[in-house]
Amino acid sequence: MIKARQEQGGVIVNIGSIEAILPFKEGLAHYTTSKAGVIALTRDLARSTARGSGSMS
């Protein structure tokens, strides 16, 4: 299934928050951490895809 899907292409859209980079409210550690995780995942996927033949923006 994954191999067939690679030929069709696709798009993944991750939505982060400035809160992950510059926390400004107290008591939102869970929110800040989850948004930072989304940003880290997106960057890692971009690096992994850039090494292959896919595209990532």
PDB file of N, CA, C, O and CB in Angstrom:
ATOM      1  N   MET A   1       0.813  -1.192   0.000  1.00  0.00           N
ATOM      2  CA  MET A   1       0.000   0.000   0.000  1.00  0.00           C
ATOM      3  C   MET A   1       0.862   1.263   0.000  1.00  0.00           C
ATOM      4  O   MET A   1       0.586   2.208  -0.740  1.00  0.00           O
ATOM      5  CB  MET A   1      -0.928  -0.006   1.197  1.00  0.00           C
ATOM      6  N   ILE A   2       1.902   1.276   0.831  1.00  0.00           N
ATOM      7  CA  ILE A   2       2.769   2.449   0.901  1.00  0.00           C
ATOM      8  C   ILE A   2       3.494   2.653  -0.425  1.00  0.00           C
ATOM      9  O   ILE A   2       3.631   3.782  -0.895  1.00  0.00           O
ATOM     10  CB  ILE A   2       3.784   2.306   2.050  1.00  0.00           C
ATOM     11  N   LYS A   3       3.958   1.561  -1.024  1.00  0.00           N
ATOM     12  CA  LYS A   3       4.661   1.669  -2.295  1.00  0.00           C
ATOM     13  C   LYS A   3       3.747   2.248  -3.374  1.00  0.00           C
ATOM     14  O   LYS A   3       4.171   3.107  -4.146  1.00  0.00           O
ATOM     15  CB  LYS A   3       5.194   0.298  -2.728  1.00  0.00           C
ATOM     16  N   ALA A   4       2.517   1.793  -3.432  1.00  0.00           N
ATOM     17  CA  ALA A   4       1.556   2.315  -4.406  1.00  0.00           C
ATOM     18  C   ALA A   4       1.246   3.775  -4.126  1.00  0.00           C
ATOM     19  O   ALA A   4       1.052   4.553  -5.060  1.00  0.00           O
ATOM     20  CB  ALA A   4       0.265   1.490  -4.387  1.00  0.00           C
ATOM     21  N   ARG A   5       1.196   4.153  -2.887  1.00  0.00           N
ATOM     22  CA  ARG A   5       0.882   5.530  -2.511  1.00  0.00           C
ATOM     23  C   ARG A   5       2.014   6.478  -2.894  1.00  0.00           C
ATOM     24  O   ARG A   5       1.753   7.641  -3.203  1.00  0.00           O
ATOM     25  CB  ARG A   5       0.606   5.623  -1.008  1.00  0.00           C
ATOM     26  N   GLN A   6       3.255   6.018  -2.883  1.00  0.00           N
ATOM     27  CA  GLN A   6       4.389   6.859  -3.243  1.00  0.00           C
ATOM     28  C   GLN A   6       4.288   7.337  -4.685  1.00  0.00           C
ATOM     29  O   GLN A   6       4.703   8.453  -4.999  1.00  0.00           O
ATOM     30  CB  GLN A   6       5.694   6.104  -3.033  1.00  0.00           C
ATOM     31  N   GLU A   7       3.752   6.520  -5.545  1.00  0.00           N
ATOM     32  CA  GLU A   7       3.609   6.902  -6.944  1.00  0.00           C
ATOM     33  C   GLU A   7       2.535   7.963  -7.132  1.00  0.00           C
ATOM     34  O   GLU A   7       2.617   8.761  -8.066  1.00  0.00           O
ATOM     35  CB  GLU A   7       3.284   5.685  -7.787  1.00  0.00           C
ATOM     36  N   GLN A   8       1.537   7.988  -6.268  1.00  0.00           N
ATOM     37  CA  GLN A   8       0.455   8.959  -6.379  1.00  0.00           C
ATOM     38  C   GLN A   8       0.810  10.294  -5.747  1.00  0.00           C
ATOM     39  O   GLN A   8       0.293  11.330  -6.167  1.00  0.00           O
ATOM     40  CB  GLN A   8      -0.796   8.413  -5.740  1.00  0.00           C
ATOM     41  N   GLY A   9       1.658  10.291  -4.775  1.00  0.00           N
ATOM     42  CA  GLY A   9       2.008  11.528  -4.071  1.00  0.00           C
ATOM     43  C   GLY A   9       0.977  11.863  -3.014  1.00  0.00           C
ATOM     44  O   GLY A   9       0.014  11.124  -2.813  1.00  0.00           O
ATOM     45  N   GLY A  10       1.183  12.965  -2.351  1.00  0.00           N
ATOM     46  CA  GLY A  10       0.264  13.385  -1.304  1.00  0.00           C
ATOM     47  C   GLY A  10       0.821  14.586  -0.562  1.00  0.00           C
ATOM     48  O   GLY A  10       1.926  15.053  -0.839  1.00  0.00           O
ATOM     49  N   VAL A  11       0.053  15.063   0.363  1.00  0.00           N
ATOM     50  CA  VAL A  11       0.434  16.250   1.121  1.00  0.00           C
ATOM     51  C   VAL A  11       0.112  16.019   2.591  1.00  0.00           C
ATOM     52  O   VAL A  11      -0.950  15.502   2.936  1.00  0.00           O
ATOM     53  CB  VAL A  11      -0.294  17.518   0.585  1.00  0.00           C
ATOM     54  N   ILE A  12       1.043  16.411   3.445  1.00  0.00           N
ATOM     55  CA  ILE A  12       0.820  16.392   4.886  1.00  0.00           C
ATOM     56  C   ILE A  12       0.951  17.828   5.367  1.00  0.00           C
ATOM     57  O   ILE A  12       1.953  18.489   5.094  1.00  0.00           O
ATOM     58  CB  ILE A  12       1.834  15.431   5.630  1.00  0.00           C
ATOM     59  N   VAL A  13      -0.051  18.311   6.078  1.00  0.00           N
ATOM     60  CA  VAL A  13      -0.027  19.670   6.607  1.00  0.00           C
ATOM     61  C   VAL A  13      -0.028  19.586   8.131  1.00  0.00           C
ATOM     62  O   VAL A  13      -0.966  19.063   8.733  1.00  0.00           O
ATOM     63  CB  VAL A  13      -1.246  20.509   6.084  1.00  0.00           C
ATOM     64  N   ASN A  14       1.022  20.101   8.740  1.00  0.00           N
ATOM     65  CA  ASN A  14       1.117  20.144  10.196  1.00  0.00           C
ATOM     66  C   ASN A  14       0.958  21.587  10.641  1.00  0.00           C
ATOM     67  O   ASN A  14       1.543  22.497  10.053  1.00  0.00           O
ATOM     68  CB  ASN A  14       2.470  19.548  10.697  1.00  0.00           C
ATOM     69  N   ILE A  15       0.174  21.788  11.667  1.00  0.00           N
ATOM     70  CA  ILE A  15      -0.055  23.138  12.179  1.00  0.00           C
ATOM     71  C   ILE A  15       0.587  23.254  13.555  1.00  0.00           C
ATOM     72  O   ILE A  15       0.191  22.572  14.501  1.00  0.00           O
ATOM     73  CB  ILE A  15      -1.579  23.467  12.247  1.00  0.00           C
ATOM     74  N   GLY A  16       1.569  24.118  13.648  1.00  0.00           N
ATOM     75  CA  GLY A  16       2.252  24.346  14.912  1.00  0.00           C
ATOM     76  C   GLY A  16       1.765  25.641  15.545  1.00  0.00           C
ATOM     77  O   GLY A  16       0.671  26.120  15.248  1.00  0.00           O
ATOM     78  N   SER A  17       2.581  26.191  16.410  1.00  0.00           N
ATOM     79  CA  SER A  17       2.200  27.416  17.108  1.00  0.00           C
ATOM     80  C   SER A  17       3.453  28.154  17.544  1.00  0.00           C
ATOM     81  O   SER A  17       4.474  27.532  17.838  1.00  0.00           O
ATOM     82  CB  SER A  17       1.296  27.106  18.326  1.00  0.00           C
ATOM     83  N   ILE A  18       3.380  29.457  17.586  1.00  0.00           N
ATOM     84  CA  ILE A  18       4.487  30.258  18.096  1.00  0.00           C
ATOM     85  C   ILE A  18       4.750  29.917  19.562  1.00  0.00           C
ATOM     86  O   ILE A  18       5.853  30.122  20.068  1.00  0.00           O
ATOM     87  CB  ILE A  18       4.188  31.767  17.936  1.00  0.00           C
ATOM     88  N   GLU A  19       3.745  29.404  20.226  1.00  0.00           N
ATOM     89  CA  GLU A  19       3.873  29.002  21.635  1.00  0.00           C
ATOM     90  C   GLU A  19       4.967  27.944  21.813  1.00  0.00           C
ATOM     91  O   GLU A  19       5.590  27.873  22.873  1.00  0.00           O
ATOM     92  CB  GLU A  19       2.526  28.460  22.163  1.00  0.00           C
ATOM     93  N   ALA A  20       5.202  27.128  20.791  1.00  0.00           N
ATOM     94  CA  ALA A  20       6.234  26.089  20.885  1.00  0.00           C
ATOM     95  C   ALA A  20       7.635  26.687  20.873  1.00  0.00           C
ATOM     96  O   ALA A  20       8.563  26.118  21.448  1.00  0.00           O
ATOM     97  CB  ALA A  20       6.088  25.091  19.736  1.00  0.00           C
ATOM     98  N   ILE A  21       7.785  27.819  20.228  1.00  0.00           N
ATOM     99  CA  ILE A  21       9.094  28.451  20.103  1.00  0.00           C
ATOM    100  C   ILE A  21       9.309  29.504  21.183  1.00  0.00           C
ATOM    101  O   ILE A  21      10.407  29.640  21.722  1.00  0.00           O
ATOM    102  CB  ILE A  21       9.248  29.080  18.725  1.00  0.00           C
ATOM    103  N   LEU A  22       8.257  30.239  21.488  1.00  0.00           N
ATOM    104  CA  LEU A  22       8.342  31.326  22.455  1.00  0.00           C
ATOM    105  C   LEU A  22       7.145  31.251  23.414  1.00  0.00           C
ATOM    106  O   LEU A  22       6.152  31.956  23.233  1.00  0.00           O
ATOM    107  CB  LEU A  22       8.388  32.706  21.732  1.00  0.00           C
ATOM    108  N   PRO A  23       7.252  30.382  24.444  1.00  0.00           N
ATOM    109  CA  PRO A  23       6.131  30.246  25.383  1.00  0.00           C
ATOM    110  C   PRO A  23       5.834  31.565  26.105  1.00  0.00           C
ATOM    111  O   PRO A  23       6.752  32.223  26.594  1.00  0.00           O
ATOM    112  CB  PRO A  23       6.434  29.146  26.412  1.00  0.00           C
ATOM    113  N   PHE A  24       4.577  31.945  26.171  1.00  0.00           N
ATOM    114  CA  PHE A  24       4.230  33.207  26.816  1.00  0.00           C
ATOM    115  C   PHE A  24       3.161  33.069  27.889  1.00  0.00           C
ATOM    116  O   PHE A  24       2.875  34.036  28.595  1.00  0.00           O
ATOM    117  CB  PHE A  24       3.770  34.183  25.789  1.00  0.00           C
ATOM    118  N   LYS A  25       2.572  31.907  28.025  1.00  0.00           N
ATOM    119  CA  LYS A  25       1.586  31.707  29.089  1.00  0.00           C
ATOM    120  C   LYS A  25       2.071  30.603  30.025  1.00  0.00           C
ATOM    121  O   LYS A  25       2.668  29.615  29.598  1.00  0.00           O
ATOM    122  CB  LYS A  25       0.189  31.352  28.496  1.00  0.00           C
ATOM    123  N   GLU A  26       1.801  30.797  31.288  1.00  0.00           N
ATOM    124  CA  GLU A  26       2.155  29.780  32.283  1.00  0.00           C
ATOM    125  C   GLU A  26       1.079  28.704  32.314  1.00  0.00           C
ATOM    126  O   GLU A  26      -0.082  28.960  31.994  1.00  0.00           O
ATOM    127  CB  GLU A  26       2.333  30.414  33.690  1.00  0.00           C
ATOM    128  N   GLY A  27       1.474  27.516  32.698  1.00  0.00           N
ATOM    129  CA  GLY A  27       0.524  26.418  32.855  1.00  0.00           C
ATOM    130  C   GLY A  27       0.134  25.724  31.558  1.00  0.00           C
ATOM    131  O   GLY A  27      -0.838  24.969  31.528  1.00  0.00           O
ATOM    132  N   LEU A  28       0.878  25.970  30.492  1.00  0.00           N
ATOM    133  CA  LEU A  28       0.565  25.332  29.216  1.00  0.00           C
ATOM    134  C   LEU A  28       1.690  24.405  28.755  1.00  0.00           C
ATOM    135  O   LEU A  28       1.939  24.267  27.558  1.00  0.00           O
ATOM    136  CB  LEU A  28       0.296  26.392  28.152  1.00  0.00           C
ATOM    137  N   ALA A  29       2.356  23.783  29.701  1.00  0.00           N
ATOM    138  CA  ALA A  29       3.488  22.917  29.359  1.00  0.00           C
ATOM    139  C   ALA A  29       3.063  21.798  28.415  1.00  0.00           C
ATOM    140  O   ALA A  29       3.796  21.462  27.484  1.00  0.00           O
ATOM    141  CB  ALA A  29       4.107  22.323  30.628  1.00  0.00           C
ATOM    142  N   HIS A  30       1.898  21.223  28.645  1.00  0.00           N
ATOM    143  CA  HIS A  30       1.421  20.132  27.783  1.00  0.00           C
ATOM    144  C   HIS A  30       1.176  20.629  26.360  1.00  0.00           C
ATOM    145  O   HIS A  30       1.493  19.922  25.403  1.00  0.00           O
ATOM    146  CB  HIS A  30       0.129  19.517  28.357  1.00  0.00           C
ATOM    147  N   TYR A  31       0.629  21.809  26.203  1.00  0.00           N
ATOM    148  CA  TYR A  31       0.342  22.385  24.887  1.00  0.00           C
ATOM    149  C   TYR A  31       1.644  22.752  24.161  1.00  0.00           C
ATOM    150  O   TYR A  31       1.829  22.433  22.986  1.00  0.00           O
ATOM    151  CB  TYR A  31      -0.561  23.634  25.030  1.00  0.00           C
ATOM    152  N   THR A  32       2.535  23.426  24.889  1.00  0.00           N
ATOM    153  CA  THR A  32       3.814  23.841  24.318  1.00  0.00           C
ATOM    154  C   THR A  32       4.620  22.639  23.866  1.00  0.00           C
ATOM    155  O   THR A  32       5.211  22.654  22.786  1.00  0.00           O
ATOM    156  CB  THR A  32       4.613  24.657  25.329  1.00  0.00           C
ATOM    157  N   THR A  33       4.646  21.595  24.687  1.00  0.00           N
ATOM    158  CA  THR A  33       5.401  20.388  24.357  1.00  0.00           C
ATOM    159  C   THR A  33       4.827  19.685  23.135  1.00  0.00           C
ATOM    160  O   THR A  33       5.581  19.222  22.279  1.00  0.00           O
ATOM    161  CB  THR A  33       5.415  19.436  25.544  1.00  0.00           C
ATOM    162  N   SER A  34       3.515  19.600  23.044  1.00  0.00           N
ATOM    163  CA  SER A  34       2.909  18.920  21.896  1.00  0.00           C
ATOM    164  C   SER A  34       3.145  19.704  20.602  1.00  0.00           C
ATOM    165  O   SER A  34       3.386  19.099  19.558  1.00  0.00           O
ATOM    166  CB  SER A  34       1.400  18.724  22.127  1.00  0.00           C
ATOM    167  N   LYS A  35       3.080  21.024  20.651  1.00  0.00           N
ATOM    168  CA  LYS A  35       3.333  21.830  19.455  1.00  0.00           C
ATOM    169  C   LYS A  35       4.804  21.751  19.051  1.00  0.00           C
ATOM    170  O   LYS A  35       5.113  21.730  17.859  1.00  0.00           O
ATOM    171  CB  LYS A  35       2.927  23.296  19.698  1.00  0.00           C
ATOM    172  N   ALA A  36       5.709  21.708  20.019  1.00  0.00           N
ATOM    173  CA  ALA A  36       7.130  21.541  19.712  1.00  0.00           C
ATOM    174  C   ALA A  36       7.367  20.180  19.058  1.00  0.00           C
ATOM    175  O   ALA A  36       8.206  20.054  18.166  1.00  0.00           O
ATOM    176  CB  ALA A  36       7.990  21.683  20.996  1.00  0.00           C
ATOM    177  N   GLY A  37       6.633  19.171  19.497  1.00  0.00           N
ATOM    178  CA  GLY A  37       6.724  17.842  18.883  1.00  0.00           C
ATOM    179  C   GLY A  37       6.267  17.848  17.432  1.00  0.00           C
ATOM    180  O   GLY A  37       6.868  17.184  16.588  1.00  0.00           O
ATOM    181  N   VAL A  38       5.211  18.592  17.139  1.00  0.00           N
ATOM    182  CA  VAL A  38       4.716  18.716  15.763  1.00  0.00           C
ATOM    183  C   VAL A  38       5.783  19.371  14.884  1.00  0.00           C
ATOM    184  O   VAL A  38       6.026  18.927  13.761  1.00  0.00           O
ATOM    185  CB  VAL A  38       3.397  19.543  15.723  1.00  0.00           C
ATOM    186  N   ILE A  39       6.414  20.418  15.393  1.00  0.00           N
ATOM    187  CA  ILE A  39       7.464  21.099  14.637  1.00  0.00           C
ATOM    188  C   ILE A  39       8.647  20.162  14.400  1.00  0.00           C
ATOM    189  O   ILE A  39       9.181  20.114  13.292  1.00  0.00           O
ATOM    190  CB  ILE A  39       7.927  22.370  15.378  1.00  0.00           C
ATOM    191  N   ALA A  40       9.063  19.417  15.423  1.00  0.00           N
ATOM    192  CA  ALA A  40      10.177  18.485  15.292  1.00  0.00           C
ATOM    193  C   ALA A  40       9.849  17.379  14.286  1.00  0.00           C
ATOM    194  O   ALA A  40      10.697  17.009  13.474  1.00  0.00           O
ATOM    195  CB  ALA A  40      10.525  17.876  16.658  1.00  0.00           C
ATOM    196  N   LEU A  41       8.637  16.856  14.335  1.00  0.00           N
ATOM    197  CA  LEU A  41       8.215  15.820  13.399  1.00  0.00           C
ATOM    198  C   LEU A  41       8.238  16.351  11.968  1.00  0.00           C
ATOM    199  O   LEU A  41       8.709  15.665  11.061  1.00  0.00           O
ATOM    200  CB  LEU A  41       6.809  15.308  13.757  1.00  0.00           C
ATOM    201  N   THR A  42       7.740  17.548  11.763  1.00  0.00           N
ATOM    202  CA  THR A  42       7.718  18.151  10.434  1.00  0.00           C
ATOM    203  C   THR A  42       9.125  18.341   9.894  1.00  0.00           C
ATOM    204  O   THR A  42       9.388  18.047   8.728  1.00  0.00           O
ATOM    205  CB  THR A  42       6.988  19.488  10.468  1.00  0.00           C
ATOM    206  N   ARG A  43      10.018  18.822  10.721  1.00  0.00           N
ATOM    207  CA  ARG A  43      11.410  19.017  10.286  1.00  0.00           C
ATOM    208  C   ARG A  43      12.071  17.698   9.942  1.00  0.00           C
ATOM    209  O   ARG A  43      12.791  17.605   8.948  1.00  0.00           O
ATOM    210  CB  ARG A  43      12.216  19.728  11.370  1.00  0.00           C
ATOM    211  N   ASP A  44      11.833  16.675  10.753  1.00  0.00           N
ATOM    212  CA  ASP A  44      12.425  15.369  10.489  1.00  0.00           C
ATOM    213  C   ASP A  44      11.882  14.771   9.191  1.00  0.00           C
ATOM    214  O   ASP A  44      12.638  14.206   8.401  1.00  0.00           O
ATOM    215  CB  ASP A  44      12.160  14.418  11.661  1.00  0.00           C
ATOM    216  N   LEU A  45      10.573  14.895   8.972  1.00  0.00           N
ATOM    217  CA  LEU A  45       9.992  14.401   7.719  1.00  0.00           C
ATOM    218  C   LEU A  45      10.562  15.151   6.519  1.00  0.00           C
ATOM    219  O   LEU A  45      10.816  14.552   5.474  1.00  0.00           O
ATOM    220  CB  LEU A  45       8.461  14.538   7.745  1.00  0.00           C
ATOM    221  N   ALA A  46      10.760  16.440   6.666  1.00  0.00           N
ATOM    222  CA  ALA A  46      11.326  17.236   5.575  1.00  0.00           C
ATOM    223  C   ALA A  46      12.741  16.776   5.251  1.00  0.00           C
ATOM    224  O   ALA A  46      13.102  16.644   4.082  1.00  0.00           O
ATOM    225  CB  ALA A  46      11.325  18.730   5.939  1.00  0.00           C
ATOM    226  N   ARG A  47      13.540  16.533   6.282  1.00  0.00           N
ATOM    227  CA  ARG A  47      14.911  16.058   6.051  1.00  0.00           C
ATOM    228  C   ARG A  47      14.914  14.680   5.413  1.00  0.00           C
ATOM    229  O   ARG A  47      15.680  14.429   4.482  1.00  0.00           O
ATOM    230  CB  ARG A  47      15.696  16.023   7.365  1.00  0.00           C
ATOM    231  N   SER A  48      14.073  13.791   5.900  1.00  0.00           N
ATOM    232  CA  SER A  48      13.999  12.436   5.362  1.00  0.00           C
ATOM    233  C   SER A  48      13.543  12.452   3.908  1.00  0.00           C
ATOM    234  O   SER A  48      14.085  11.719   3.081  1.00  0.00           O
ATOM    235  CB  SER A  48      13.051  11.578   6.202  1.00  0.00           C
ATOM    236  N   THR A  49      12.566  13.269   3.596  1.00  0.00           N
ATOM    237  CA  THR A  49      12.029  13.338   2.249  1.00  0.00           C
ATOM    238  C   THR A  49      13.011  14.022   1.309  1.00  0.00           C
ATOM    239  O   THR A  49      13.101  13.658   0.136  1.00  0.00           O
ATOM    240  CB  THR A  49      10.696  14.073   2.246  1.00  0.00           C
ATOM    241  N   ALA A  50      13.743  15.001   1.808  1.00  0.00           N
ATOM    242  CA  ALA A  50      14.700  15.723   0.972  1.00  0.00           C
ATOM    243  C   ALA A  50      15.819  14.792   0.498  1.00  0.00           C
ATOM    244  O   ALA A  50      16.385  15.009  -0.573  1.00  0.00           O
ATOM    245  CB  ALA A  50      15.292  16.917   1.745  1.00  0.00           C
ATOM    246  N   ARG A  51      16.134  13.786   1.261  1.00  0.00           N
ATOM    247  CA  ARG A  51      17.169  12.830   0.873  1.00  0.00           C
ATOM    248  C   ARG A  51      16.691  11.915  -0.256  1.00  0.00           C
ATOM    249  O   ARG A  51      17.494  11.409  -1.041  1.00  0.00           O
ATOM    250  CB  ARG A  51      17.592  11.993   2.081  1.00  0.00           C
ATOM    251  N   GLY A  52      15.386  11.713  -0.326  1.00  0.00           N
ATOM    252  CA  GLY A  52      14.807  10.844  -1.348  1.00  0.00           C
ATOM    253  C   GLY A  52      14.418  11.636  -2.580  1.00  0.00           C
ATOM    254  O   GLY A  52      14.998  12.677  -2.890  1.00  0.00           O
ATOM    255  N   SER A  53      13.434  11.118  -3.263  1.00  0.00           N
ATOM    256  CA  SER A  53      13.013  11.775  -4.508  1.00  0.00           C
ATOM    257  C   SER A  53      11.734  12.577  -4.333  1.00  0.00           C
ATOM    258  O   SER A  53      11.254  13.180  -5.293  1.00  0.00           O
ATOM    259  CB  SER A  53      12.818  10.745  -5.603  1.00  0.00           C
ATOM    260  N   GLY A  54      11.172  12.597  -3.131  1.00  0.00           N
ATOM    261  CA  GLY A  54       9.918  13.322  -2.892  1.00  0.00           C
ATOM    262  C   GLY A  54      10.156  14.802  -2.718  1.00  0.00           C
ATOM    263  O   GLY A  54      11.291  15.276  -2.774  1.00  0.00           O
ATOM    264  N   SER A  55       9.076  15.527  -2.507  1.00  0.00           N
ATOM    265  CA  SER A  55       9.216  16.951  -2.252  1.00  0.00           C
ATOM    266  C   SER A  55       8.482  17.305  -0.966  1.00  0.00           C
ATOM    267  O   SER A  55       7.499  16.664  -0.595  1.00  0.00           O
ATOM    268  CB  SER A  55       8.677  17.781  -3.441  1.00  0.00           C
ATOM    269  N   MET A  56       8.974  18.326  -0.303  1.00  0.00           N
ATOM    270  CA  MET A  56       8.386  18.748   0.961  1.00  0.00           C
ATOM    271  C   MET A  56       8.538  20.243   1.052  1.00  0.00           C
ATOM    272  O   MET A  56       9.626  20.772   0.826  1.00  0.00           O
ATOM    273  CB  MET A  56       9.048  18.036   2.179  1.00  0.00           C
ATOM    274  N   SER A  57       7.459  20.938   1.382  1.00  0.00           N
ATOM    275  CA  SER A  57       7.565  22.377   1.557  1.00  0.00           C
ATOM    276  C   SER A  57       6.912  22.808   2.838  1.00  0.00           C
ATOM    277  O   SER A  57       6.903  23.998   3.156  1.00  0.00           O
ATOM    278  CB  SER A  57       6.949  23.106   0.390  1.00  0.00           C
TER     279      SER A  57
END
